[in-house]
Amino acid sequence: MRRCLLSTEPDMRIATVLKGCDVKAIYEMAKRNQVNLDNIIIIGLNCGGTIRPETARIIVREKLGLDPDDVVKEEIDKGKFIVVTKDGEHASVSIDELEEGGRKTSSEKKASAAGRTAAAARSRSRARQTSPAATGALLGEKAGNATFVEVCSEKGANLLDGALKAGAVATEPANPKGIEIRGKVENAMLKLGDRWRERYFGALGEGTERLNKIREQTSRCIKCYSCIENCPICYCIDCSTKKDYLVEPGVIPPPFMFHLIRFAHISDSCVNCGQCEELCPPVEISNSVFLHAIQTDLERLFGFHPGEDMTPPPVLALVEETAREDVLRRREVTRSSTSSDDPG
């Protein structure tokens, strides 16, 4: 949207339908003056995660015993991967069953054919956190024939009110039982995301151990720039990774500085969309794990939650040096106290 439409028509008015992590990316782009939120209407989609197409075909064939070419619809809902065939047959398998036995957590490979992408498994993004209006599956007797809509802001209320007045939609109060069930499903997915964060980030280790694992993986980089070109937070035309005095040109794999520059520039605002990892097929570097781990550390240190609203600015563009040192010093004191209390 930014590169194909707004680069030539910056004042174009756009309505867009986005999942949670994409909504967060829009907000981070707006903070960097890459988009104008006044010209964009966002409708958020509740998202239980994404599954790579080739992975979905394996699941359909091996877990559900169906021909992938016969599937006409697929979705993730209520903690299950659900498909419908051209003959109207429904089949499903739980996300837990798919992921518990097969996902790699060593950060040495992408998510295997176990289920959702690695970024989706770690996600805590929900469209209603940031969207003017969020939509999702309706539960109960009208499931499949109507859509649940949650109005989250005045802008969203005005959008729905205008649609009602124009006769474009008809509404009725949501079933309280359905709202209760939706809340339980959402909480279950958030807890699942927390569990996968612990596994992925724990496998990375900390300090020197983490640094060495990142260096080892990034040593496979072929400098294709796919991670940079497809990152919603990367927007610089004059990219620092292309400056000769920072990154020596013509060297494959590139010096580690290539990756350090990227981590330093965007790690505080990583929205865990996973594109930098999903689009690294030649060498399968776990880019999104590294960036997401750094982002959550910065979130814990400075309280900055990327993509939730327009305030505050990105933490690495905001924090005074003295404040940064104070936070890091307090963290070091806490660690030292914990170590001294350890009888081992």
matplotlib code that plots the C-alpha trace (Angstrom):
import matplotlib.pyplot as plt

x = [0.0, 2.7, 5.1, 2.6, -0.2, 0.8, 4.3, 2.6, -0.7, 0.1, -3.3, -5.3, -8.1, -8.0, -10.1, -8.2, -8.9, -6.0, -5.1, -3.7, 0.0, -0.7, -2.7, 0.2, 2.5, 0.2, 0.5, 4.3, 4.4, 2.3, 4.7, 7.4, 5.2, 4.9, 1.1, -1.6, -4.2, -6.7, -6.9, -7.1, -10.1, -8.9, -11.2, -9.4, -9.8, -9.5, -6.7, -5.9, -2.7, -1.5, -0.3, 2.0, 0.2, 2.6, 2.2, -1.6, -1.5, 0.6, -1.8, -4.8, -3.2, -1.5, -3.6, -7.1, -6.7, -8.1, -6.9, -5.6, -7.0, -10.5, -10.4, -12.3, -12.2, -9.9, -9.7, -8.3, -11.1, -11.8, -8.3, -8.7, -7.6, -10.8, -11.3, -14.3, -14.1, -15.9, -18.4, -19.3, -17.3, -16.0, -12.8, -10.7, -7.7, -6.7, -3.8, -2.5, -2.3, -0.5, 2.1, 2.9, 4.6, 6.4, 7.4, 11.1, 12.0, 15.8, 15.6, 17.7, 14.9, 11.6, 8.4, 8.2, 5.1, 3.6, 1.0, 1.0, 4.0, 6.5, 5.5, 1.8, 2.5, 4.1, 1.5, -0.5, -1.9, -5.6, -7.3, -9.6, -6.5, -5.9, -8.6, -11.5, -13.7, -12.8, -14.6, -14.6, -16.6, -20.0, -20.8, -24.2, -27.1, -26.0, -22.4, -21.4, -24.3, -23.3, -20.2, -19.4, -18.4, -16.8, -16.7, -13.5, -13.4, -15.4, -14.0, -15.3, -18.7, -19.0, -18.1, -20.7, -23.3, -22.7, -23.1, -26.3, -27.8, -26.8, -28.5, -25.3, -25.6, -28.1, -27.2, -28.6, -27.2, -24.6, -25.6, -24.1, -23.3, -21.4, -19.4, -18.5, -17.3, -15.3, -13.5, -12.6, -11.3, -9.2, -7.7, -6.8, -5.0, -3.1, -1.9, -0.8, 1.1, 2.8, 3.8, 5.5, 7.3, 8.8, 9.9, 11.4, 13.0, 14.2, 15.9, 17.8, 19.3, 20.6, 23.7, 26.7, 24.8, 22.1, 24.6, 26.5, 23.3, 22.3, 25.8, 25.8, 22.5, 23.1, 26.4, 24.2, 22.8, 23.1, 22.3, 19.1, 17.5, 14.2, 13.9, 14.4, 12.3, 9.3, 9.5, 6.7, 8.9, 11.9, 11.2, 14.5, 15.3, 19.0, 19.4, 22.4, 23.0, 24.0, 26.6, 30.1, 31.7, 29.2, 28.9, 31.7, 30.2, 30.6, 31.0, 28.8, 27.8, 27.8, 29.6, 27.6, 27.2, 24.6, 22.3, 23.2, 22.1, 18.8, 18.3, 19.2, 16.9, 13.7, 13.8, 12.0, 9.1, 8.9, 5.3, 6.1, 4.5, 7.0, 7.6, 11.4, 11.5, 8.8, 10.5, 13.9, 13.4, 16.9, 18.7, 15.9, 17.3, 15.0, 14.9, 11.6, 12.6, 15.6, 13.8, 10.8, 13.0, 14.8, 11.5, 10.0, 13.2, 12.9, 9.1, 9.9, 12.7, 10.9, 7.2, 6.9, 4.2, 4.7, 1.7, -1.0, -1.6, 0.3, 2.0, 4.7, 7.3, 9.6, 11.7, 15.1, 14.2, 13.0, 15.0, 17.6, 21.0, 20.8, 17.4, 18.6, 21.6, 19.4, 17.1, 20.0, 21.7, 18.5, 18.2, 21.8, 21.2, 18.1, 20.0, 22.9, 20.4, 18.8, 22.2, 23.2, 20.0, 20.6, 21.9, 23.4]
y = [0.0, 2.5, 1.7, 1.0, 3.5, 6.2, 6.7, 8.3, 9.5, 10.4, 12.0, 9.0, 7.9, 4.2, 1.6, -1.5, -4.8, -5.9, -8.5, -7.5, -7.3, -5.4, -2.8, -2.3, -1.8, 0.9, 2.8, 2.5, 3.7, 6.7, 7.6, 7.8, 10.0, 7.2, 7.2, 9.6, 7.9, 10.6, 9.2, 5.6, 3.6, 0.4, -2.6, -5.1, -8.9, -11.2, -13.6, -16.9, -17.2, -18.0, -21.2, -21.4, -22.9, -25.8, -26.6, -26.5, -29.0, -31.3, -31.0, -31.7, -34.8, -36.3, -35.2, -35.0, -37.7, -35.5, -34.4, -30.8, -30.1, -30.8, -28.1, -24.9, -23.2, -23.2, -21.1, -21.1, -20.6, -21.6, -23.1, -25.4, -25.6, -26.1, -27.1, -27.5, -29.6, -29.1, -31.8, -29.9, -32.2, -30.4, -31.6, -30.1, -30.6, -28.7, -26.2, -27.7, -31.2, -29.8, -27.7, -29.5, -32.5, -31.0, -27.3, -26.5, -24.3, -24.2, -21.2, -23.2, -23.7, -22.2, -23.7, -27.1, -28.6, -28.4, -25.7, -21.9, -19.8, -19.2, -15.5, -16.4, -18.9, -16.2, -13.5, -11.6, -9.1, -8.6, -6.4, -4.8, -3.4, -0.8, -0.9, 1.6, -1.5, -5.2, -8.1, -11.8, -15.0, -15.0, -17.9, -19.6, -20.2, -17.4, -18.6, -18.4, -16.1, -12.9, -11.2, -10.1, -6.4, -4.7, -0.9, 0.3, 4.0, 7.1, 6.7, 3.1, 4.2, 6.8, 4.2, 1.8, 4.5, 5.7, 2.2, 1.7, 5.0, 4.1, 0.7, -1.2, -3.3, -4.3, -5.0, -6.5, -6.9, -9.6, -12.7, -12.3, -16.0, -15.6, -12.7, -14.8, -17.6, -15.2, -13.9, -17.4, -18.3, -15.1, -15.7, -19.3, -18.0, -15.4, -18.0, -20.2, -17.2, -16.7, -20.4, -20.2, -17.0, -18.7, -21.6, -19.6, -16.9, -19.4, -21.5, -18.4, -17.9, -14.6, -12.5, -14.1, -17.3, -15.4, -13.3, -16.4, -18.1, -15.0, -14.7, -18.4, -18.2, -14.8, -16.2, -18.0, -14.7, -14.2, -10.5, -10.8, -7.9, -9.7, -9.1, -5.4, -5.0, -6.7, -5.2, -2.7, -0.8, -0.4, 2.6, 4.5, 5.1, 5.7, 2.5, 2.4, -1.3, -0.1, 2.4, 1.3, 2.7, 0.7, -2.6, -3.7, -4.2, -7.4, -9.7, -12.7, -13.4, -9.8, -8.6, -8.9, -5.2, -5.6, -7.3, -5.2, -2.1, -3.6, -4.7, -1.2, 0.5, -1.4, -3.9, -1.5, -1.3, -4.9, -5.9, -9.6, -9.9, -12.6, -11.4, -11.2, -14.9, -16.2, -14.5, -15.9, -19.2, -19.8, -20.0, -20.0, -17.5, -17.0, -13.2, -12.6, -14.6, -12.4, -9.1, -10.1, -11.3, -7.9, -6.0, -7.8, -7.1, -3.4, -3.5, -4.9, -2.3, 0.8, 0.0, 0.7, -1.3, -0.9, -0.3, 0.2, 3.9, 7.0, 7.6, 7.4, 7.6, 4.6, 4.1, 4.2, 7.6, 8.8, 7.7, 10.0, 8.5, 9.0, 7.4, 4.4, 4.0, 4.3, 1.5, -0.8, -0.1, -1.1, -4.2, -5.2, -4.6, -6.8, -9.6, -9.3, -9.5, -12.6, -14.2, -13.6, -15.1, -18.3, -21.0, -22.8]
z = [0.0, 1.0, -1.9, -4.7, -3.9, -1.4, -2.9, -5.9, -4.4, -0.8, -0.2, -1.5, 0.8, 1.4, 3.2, 4.2, 6.0, 8.1, 10.7, 14.1, 13.4, 10.1, 12.0, 14.4, 11.4, 10.1, 13.3, 13.4, 9.8, 10.7, 13.5, 10.8, 8.6, 6.0, 6.0, 7.1, 9.4, 8.6, 5.1, 6.0, 7.3, 9.0, 9.6, 11.7, 11.3, 14.3, 13.4, 15.1, 13.1, 9.6, 8.0, 5.0, 2.0, 1.6, 5.3, 5.0, 2.1, 4.3, 7.2, 4.9, 3.4, 6.5, 9.4, 7.8, 5.2, 2.4, -1.0, -0.7, -4.2, -3.0, -0.3, -1.1, 2.2, 5.2, 8.4, 11.9, 14.4, 18.1, 18.3, 15.3, 11.7, 9.8, 6.1, 3.8, 0.7, -2.6, -1.6, 1.6, 3.9, 7.1, 8.9, 11.6, 13.8, 16.9, 16.8, 20.0, 18.4, 15.3, 17.2, 20.4, 18.8, 15.8, 16.1, 16.2, 19.1, 18.8, 16.4, 14.0, 11.5, 10.7, 12.0, 10.5, 9.0, 12.5, 12.2, 12.2, 11.3, 14.1, 14.3, 14.5, 17.3, 19.4, 18.6, 21.1, 18.5, 18.5, 15.9, 18.5, 20.4, 17.7, 15.0, 14.7, 14.1, 14.3, 12.8, 13.4, 13.2, 14.7, 17.0, 17.4, 15.0, 12.6, 12.3, 8.6, 7.8, 9.7, 11.0, 14.5, 14.6, 17.6, 17.5, 19.1, 18.6, 17.5, 14.0, 14.0, 15.3, 12.6, 9.9, 11.1, 11.5, 8.0, 6.6, 8.5, 7.2, 3.7, 4.0, 3.3, 6.5, 9.1, 12.7, 15.9, 19.4, 19.7, 21.7, 25.3, 25.3, 22.0, 23.5, 26.5, 24.3, 22.2, 25.3, 26.4, 23.0, 22.8, 26.3, 25.3, 22.2, 24.2, 26.7, 23.8, 22.4, 25.8, 25.9, 22.5, 23.4, 26.4, 24.3, 21.4, 23.5, 26.0, 23.3, 22.2, 25.6, 26.8, 26.5, 24.8, 24.2, 22.3, 20.4, 19.2, 18.0, 16.0, 14.6, 13.6, 11.8, 10.1, 8.7, 6.1, 4.8, 1.1, 1.3, -0.9, 1.0, 1.2, 4.9, 4.5, 1.4, 3.0, 6.5, 7.1, 9.5, 7.1, 5.0, 4.5, 0.8, 1.7, 3.6, 6.0, 5.1, 1.7, 2.9, 2.1, 5.2, 7.4, 5.4, 3.2, -0.3, -2.4, 0.6, 1.1, 3.7, 4.7, 7.9, 11.1, 11.0, 8.3, 10.8, 13.7, 11.8, 11.1, 14.7, 16.0, 13.6, 14.0, 16.9, 19.2, 16.8, 15.5, 15.2, 14.8, 11.4, 10.5, 6.9, 7.4, 8.2, 5.9, 3.0, 3.7, 2.0, 0.6, 3.9, 6.5, 9.1, 12.1, 11.7, 13.3, 16.4, 16.9, 16.4, 18.4, 21.3, 21.3, 21.0, 24.0, 26.1, 25.2, 26.0, 29.4, 30.0, 28.8, 28.7, 25.0, 23.2, 19.4, 17.2, 19.8, 19.2, 18.1, 21.5, 22.5, 19.6, 19.0, 22.2, 20.5, 19.0, 22.3, 25.3, 26.7, 27.3, 31.0, 31.2, 29.2, 31.5, 34.6, 33.4, 32.4, 35.8, 37.7, 35.6, 36.4, 40.1, 40.0, 38.3, 40.8, 43.7, 42.2, 41.7, 45.3, 46.6, 44.6, 46.9, 44.0]

ax = plt.figure().add_subplot(projection="3d")
ax.plot(x, y, z, "-o")
ax.set_aspect("equal")
plt.show()
